[in-house]
Amino acid sequence: MIMPKIPVAGLPLCGDDVHVWGAALDLPAVRLASLNELLSPDERRRAGGFRFDVDRRRFIAARGLLRVILGHYLGMPPRQVTLTYGEQGKPQLAPSAAPADLSFNLAHSAGLAVYALRWGRPVGVDLEEVRSLPDLAELVAGTLSPREQAQLSGLPLEQQTEAFFKCWTRKEAYLKATGQGLAGDLSQVEVSLAPGEPARLISVNNDVLAAAQWTLHDLSLHPSYVACVAVPGPAAGVSLRHWDRDHAPQCP
């Protein structure tokens, strides 16, 4: 993995800062077994339901690392981090495990996960591996607004797949921050998508003023992936690091 290196020392999470951690999910068996011990019974049942072993291992790694990271910020052992889930399946800290108002969100795609954390206000993050999609035309028709579809079709063919994924992650990061996730209507969330254009929420249900209350940040985790983080209001700073390389926690 090619990840930007930002030293951990001297970067406390405070104010409107957002900390984003990338993490590889294809881990050695010993490490995976330690992370599996941190999962709840329900999460272990979910892991056991995956058809393919690689998906099971990556789910265990993603959820186990989530508890390790949250424990680091909350100052408690990872096994004491208790999660609950919203109506759309969004994980959140149980009141008993959250003496401080720590917001977080995670996403994973293929062998990479990303975690975003912020104090006091919601945060959403999404990640996708850029890959060939045989049903791209169908996805475009179902998730992009007419303006976005026209803009995408005007790009050279070799740029359209990555532009679609950037558009998708920007929309999903916003919807995850609001708690809607995939239950939200992606076609009613308009974002920038042209190559080189900064990430921006343009309108939500044709409301430009509501969209202006949000900030989007693209994340450069790896050349084969695109990702975005969304927050209401401004973000004083978004710092991106790799968990295993910049901070090597010990799992109990």
N, C-alpha and C positions, 0 to 999 in steps of 0.2 A: 504494500500500500504506500502511495506517495501522499503524505500528509504534511501540511504546513506546521512548523514547529513554533509554538509560542510558549515561553517559559511559564510554569505554574506560579512560581514565587512572585509575589507582588501584584497578583491579580485577584483580589478578593471579590466575591460576588456581592455587589452592593448597588443601591440606587436603582437606576433603570438599566443596568448592565445585563447582558444575556451571555451565559456560558454555554457553548456548544461543544460536545464531545463526540468524536467519531471513534468507532471500535470495530475491529475485525471479529467476525463471529465463528470462523472455522478454527476452533481451539483444540489443543491437545486433550486427550481423554481425561487425564488427571484434573486439569483445570475445569473441564466441563462437569465432572462429577462434583466438584466443590460448589460450582454455581447451581447445580441441580438441587443441592441441599437447601438452598435459600428460597426455593419456589414454594408457593402455597399448594395445598392438595389439589385445588381446582386447576392451577397452572400445570401441575404434573399430569393431570387427566387430559388437559388440552394437548400437552406435548405428546402424550401417548396416542392421540388420535390422528397424528400426521401419517400420511401414507408412505412418504419417503423419509428415510433415516436422516438425510442431510437437512431436511426441513425441521425435523424434530430437534436435532442438535442445535441448529441456529436459533430456534425459538427458546430453548433452554438458555443458551448463551445470552441472548438479548434481554430476557427477563431477569436472569441472574445478575448481569452487569448493571441493570437498572437499579437493583437494590444496593449493590456495592457503591454506585455513584451517589445515590440518595443518602445512604448512610454516611458517606464522606461529608456531605454538606450539612446534614442534620446532627452530626457528631454522635452517631449511635451505631451499634453493630448492624451489619446488613440484614441478619436474620430477624432483627426486631422491626424492620421497616414493613409496615402493613399497608396494603393497597386495597382500595375499593374501585368499583367500575361504574361509570355513568351509563345512561340509557343507551348510548351509542357505543359502549364498550371502551370508552376512554379511561385509562387508569388514572387514579389520583390517590393522594395520601389519605389514609384513614385519619379522622380527627385525633385519635389516640396517639398516632405516630407523627403528628405534625404540629408541634408546639409553635413553630414558626410558619409563616405563610409562604411556603416554597411551592411555586408552580413549576411543572415540568411537562414535557412531551417527548415521545420517542417515535422513531420509524426505522424500519429495516428493509433492505432489499438485497436479494442474493446473499453475499457474504459480508455485508457491511451494515452497521447500525449507526444511528445518530441520536443523540440525546440533547435536549435544550432545557435550560433551567433559568428561572428568573424569580426574584422575590416580589410578591405582592400583586402581580398582574398576570393575566393569562399569557401563554406562549404556545405556538404551534409549530411543528416542524415536519417536513416530508422529504423523502429520499427515494430516488428511483435509479436503477441501473439502466443506462441508455442501451437499448437493444432493438432488434428488428421486431416489428409488430405486424403480423399478417392481417389483423383486423383494424389497422390504423384508421382507415377511412370511416369505419363504423364508430370507432371511439371518438374521432374528431366530430362527427355529426351529433353524437350524444352528449358531449361535454363542453364543446366550445361554442361561444356565441357566434352569430353571423359575421360580426366584425372580425373576430379572431379567426374564423374559418377562412375568410377572404384574405387576411394578412398571412396566414400560414400557407395557403395555396399559392401566394405570390412569391414565396421563397424558392430558391433552387432546391431540387429534390433531395440533394445530399444534406441539406440543412433542416429539412422538415421534421425528421424524427427527433433530433435533439431539441428543436424548438417546441415540439409538442410536449415532450417530457418536462421542459422548463415551465411551460404553461401549466401543466398538470400539477407539478409540485408547488407552484405558487398558489394555485387555487386551494389545494389540499391543506397546505400549511395554514392558510386563513381559516378554512372550515374547521380544522382540528383545534385551532385556538379558540374558536367560538363554541366548541363542543359538538358541532354538527357532524363532522367527519363526512363519510360517504353518503350520509342521509341528506346532506345538503345538495342543492341543485347546482352542479358545477357550471352549467351554461349561463346561470344568472350571476356568476362571479367573473368579472372581466379583469384581465391582467395584461401587462406588457408581455410580448413574446418575441419581438424581433431580435436577431443576434446583435449583441453589443448594447442593447437597450437595458438600462437599469431596471431591476425588479420593482414593480409598482402595481398596487391595487387601483384599478381605474374606476370601477363602479360595482355596486352590489345591488341587485334588483333595480338597475337603472338609477341608483342613487349615488351620484358622484361625491356628495358631501360626506356620506357615511364612509365611503372608501377612503377618503382623505384622512380619516382618523386612524389609519393603520399604516404600519411600516413593514415592508418586506425586505429581506436580505438573502441574496443568493449565497450559497456555501460551496467552496471549492474543496471537496474532500478527496476526490480521486478523479483522474481523467475519464473514467468510464461511468461516472455517476453524476447526476445533478441533484441538488437539494436546495431547500429554501426554509427560512424561519420567518414567522409572522408574529408581530406583537401589536397590541393597541397602543397608540401614541408613539412617541419617539423612543428609540433605544440609545442610551448614552454610548454604548459600545457592545459589539458582538465579537467575542473572542472564540476562536476555533482551535481545538487541540485534539490530540489522539490519546485516549485513556491509557492504553498499555504502555505507550512509549514515554509520555510526559508525566505520568503518574502511575506507579506500579503498586496497586493495593494488594494486600494479602487477604484472601478469602478464608473465613473460619471453616 
